[in-house]
Amino acid sequence: MKKSMVTLLMLVVAFTVVMSGCSNGSSSTAQPGSSEEGGKVNISVFAVQDSSIDIPTNKFTAFVEDKFNIKFNWEINPSDGAKEKRQISLASGDYPDAYLLTHYIDQFSQADLLKYGKQGVLVPLNDLIDQYAPNIKAAMEKNPNLKTLNTAPDGNIYGLVAYTECFHCSYPSKMWINTEWLKKLNLEMPKTTEEFKNMLQAFKTQDPNGNGKADEVPLSGSIEEFGVRIIPFLMNAFVYDDDRNYLQMENGKVQSAAITPEWKEGLTYIKSLFDAGLIDPGAFTQNAEAFKKIGENADAEILGAGAGMHPAIFINIDEGNTRSAHYNPLPPITGPQGVSYATHDAGGVSPGAKFVITNKASEEAQIALIKMVDYMFTPEGQTNGASGMKGIDWTDPVDGDVALGKDAKPVVKQIPMAEGEAPRNAGWSGMAHFYMPKEYRDTFVQGTDIYASNGYERRLYDASLLYEGHEPKELFPIWSVWIDPNEIDEASLLQTNIRNYIEQNELQFITGNKDLNKDWDAYVKGLQNLKLDRYLEILQKAYDTSK
């Protein structure tokens, strides 16, 4: 189900992709690394192909082959089973010169990089970057987080991540309020936990949809990721909830938020909402499809507030919709102790690597590959690669066009697909996602009507501005730290057990299956028995090393 949520997310960002694939063989039979007539370097590459793309005949493929004197010998794989095929190719010893992956489908984990790097299978990229990749080098100097993500504890760069800073993705746990109901009931947007509770109570009892039935659902969500779970938004009014591992930082020390008195206070508040019938019980069990059935209920509009990174998760935003504009973002609310946090992460940047060069690659192949990737660290190269070639998929803005980012200069204007138009096959889509910092994505032209389809990204951007700055001053960057390879299996097991235990217990406390007063101490002891202290010790070591 997480895979379907990723697909939904990618539909609303600037770079649309389809997470399924089709396999296609290569027509090249030349030996990897050898030169053929015309001075081109033959390079074998393992790739994962998007279903709307044919890589060998792709226009961007032809462009980079000509620009960097390359002749690719593609080993193309569909998205399903790509990870297994990659692992088999490495284990067999019959692997290509390079792997060029799509990060949200499959990529090398940090453990993979360290394992194959120490075995000599992966070529360290440090010297290649220093000598032939000025744009990659400049990007890492400008963004210390990028350098941390790419640099292993031994100082080697065994591969490159996809640095895709999705601004609206970086504040996933948003809340969307039916503002038509607020108008009808003469209510204002709530600012505190108490006002939020009073609003939900009004939604439940004052018939805001006007059908004379008590059919309103004051608050709902679902159980998947990408901000659709209701607890993080509410808990953030008491203590920071990262909606992943329940970690917080204080004076450089990693801690568990889930054993604090503030966590208990937050659960007490959420339980009060549940006991009053203000939370849809399905929010703790249903998937995204069931959640959307509430938002799109055929008989009457029944949803008061929905949790979600973006409202398309629970409401139809297509042209002609009648409800989409009713749901608007609620800024983080403030709890009784003045706390008002927002869940924050790296906006889609995942640790590991989507691009590596192996020891099968000749020196000339290594140089050609790093130069090609370095091109995709320029705005032109990244846009041609990820969005499609200029003049086919994008063009220069004209007077009156407005960039997504406030005060940003418009640079890229996407050319929409005509109805029934065949795939243009002019870019690599996610396979070319290398360097998309926020300032780059801000230059894309967006419509100014946030409720129109061509202005949806602006709607999400503007909503995220309401959350920006509400993250704690200190965050544990679990998306970028490098865990000791000797401890990574232990850490992974501890992480899974601890996370499951926290989530099972928070639900039991909220629904009343466990008593917050009588059972709290036993809950804390249970976490300690799951070796919470050892888990935090491993993470602290990784944080200190990465820093």
HELIX and SHEET records of a PDB file:
HELIX    1   1 LYS A    2  VAL A   12  1                                  11    
HELIX    2   2 ILE A   55  THR A   57  5                                   3    
HELIX    3   3 LYS A   59  LYS A   67  1                                   9    
HELIX    4   4 ALA A   82  SER A   92  1                                  11    
HELIX    5   5 GLN A  110  LYS A  118  1                                   9    
HELIX    6   6 ASN A  126  TYR A  132  1                                   7    
HELIX    7   7 PRO A  134  LYS A  142  1                                   9    
HELIX    8   8 PRO A  144  ASN A  150  1                                   7    
HELIX    9   9 HIS A  168  SER A  170  5                                   3    
HELIX   10  10 THR A  179  LYS A  184  1                                   6    
HELIX   11  11 THR A  193  THR A  205  1                                  13    
HELIX   12  12 ILE A  230  MET A  235  1                                   6    
HELIX   13  13 ALA A  257  ILE A  259  5                                   3    
HELIX   14  14 PRO A  261  ASP A  275  1                                  15    
HELIX   15  15 PRO A  281  PHE A  284  5                                   4    
HELIX   16  16 ALA A  288  GLY A  295  1                                   8    
HELIX   17  17 PRO A  311  ILE A  313  5                                   3    
HELIX   18  18 SER A  324  HIS A  326  5                                   3    
HELIX   19  19 GLU A  363  TYR A  375  1                                  13    
HELIX   20  20 PRO A  379  ALA A  386  1                                   8    
HELIX   21  21 SER A  429  ALA A  432  5                                   4    
HELIX   22  22 LYS A  438  ARG A  441  1                                   4    
HELIX   23  23 SER A  453  GLY A  455  5                                   3    
HELIX   24  24 TYR A  456  LEU A  465  1                                  10    
HELIX   25  25 ILE A  488  THR A  511  1                                  24    
HELIX   26  26 TRP A  520  ASN A  529  1                                  10    
HELIX   27  27 LEU A  532  SER A  546  1                                  15    
SHEET    1   A 4 ILE A  70  ASN A  77  0                                        
SHEET    2   A 4 VAL A  41  VAL A  48  1                                        
SHEET    3   A 4 ALA A  98  LEU A 100  1                                        
SHEET    4   A 4 PHE A 355  ILE A 357 -1                                        
SHEET    1   B 2 TYR A 163  THR A 164  0                                        
SHEET    2   B 2 TYR A 435  MET A 436  1                                        
SHEET    1   C 4 VAL A 217  SER A 220  0                                        
SHEET    2   C 4 LEU A 303  ALA A 307  1                                        
SHEET    3   C 4 MET A 175  ASN A 178 -1                                        
SHEET    4   C 4 TYR A 327  LEU A 330 -1                                        
SHEET    1   D 2 LEU A 247  GLU A 250  0                                        
SHEET    2   D 2 LYS A 253  SER A 256 -1                                        
SHEET    1   E 2 TRP A 394  THR A 395  0                                        
SHEET    2   E 2 LYS A 413  GLN A 414 -1                                        
END                                                                             
